[in-house]
Amino acid sequence: MAEKTGRRVLVVDDASLVRRFYRDALERAGFHVEEALNGIEALEKLLAIPVDMMIVDVNMPRMDGFTFLHAVRRRDLPLSSTPALVISTEAGLQDFAAARAAGANFYLVKPVSPDELAECAAMLCGVPA
């Protein structure tokens, strides 16, 4: 197991297998992982537990990823500047633009490898290589 980074990541995805995959990859890289099933649950968790980064799916029930990011970025709270990585199956230029407009800092297209995920999380969290 990797040395703990001390960084906490919130994974927001409605698919349990995807959350498990991300959790395994991130924990092996030394991150602490919190999970949420959708944007509403993620907002509740963010208000209770500070995180260093968010990984957000786009297509989710109750509140999709773009609506969630808009809600986070609109708030005048410290969490509004938390880095966000969007990971989606959507790969069009309009999808990248929509993610950026919602407040995403980075965008990856599924499937992602464990190494790619860990490297991106480290970069967004400022973890030294």
TAGIBEL-V395355 format. One record per backbone hydrogen bond with DSSP energy under -0.5 kcal/mol. NH is the residue of the N-H (numbers start at 0). CO is the residue of the C=O. Records with the same first field share a line. If there is no record, write none. Layout:
# TAGIBEL-V395355
NH=CO + CO
This chain:
# TAGIBEL-V395355
1=27
4=29
5=29
8=31
9=52
10=8 + 33
11=9 + 54
12=10 + 35
15=13
18=14
19=15
20=16
21=17
22=18
23=19
24=20
25=21
26=22
27=23
28=24
29=26
30=25
31=6
33=8
35=10
38=62
41=37
42=38
43=39
44=40
45=41
46=42
47=43 + 44
48=44
51=7
52=7
53=82
54=9
55=53 + 84
56=11
59=57
62=60
64=57
67=63
68=64
69=65
70=66
71=67
72=68
73=69
74=70 + 71
76=74
79=76
80=77
81=78
82=51
84=53
85=83 + 105
86=55
87=107
94=91
95=91
96=92
97=93
98=94
99=95
100=96
101=97
102=98 + 99
103=98
104=83
105=83
107=85
109=87
116=112
117=113
118=114
119=115
120=116
121=117
122=118
123=119
124=120
125=121 + 122
126=121
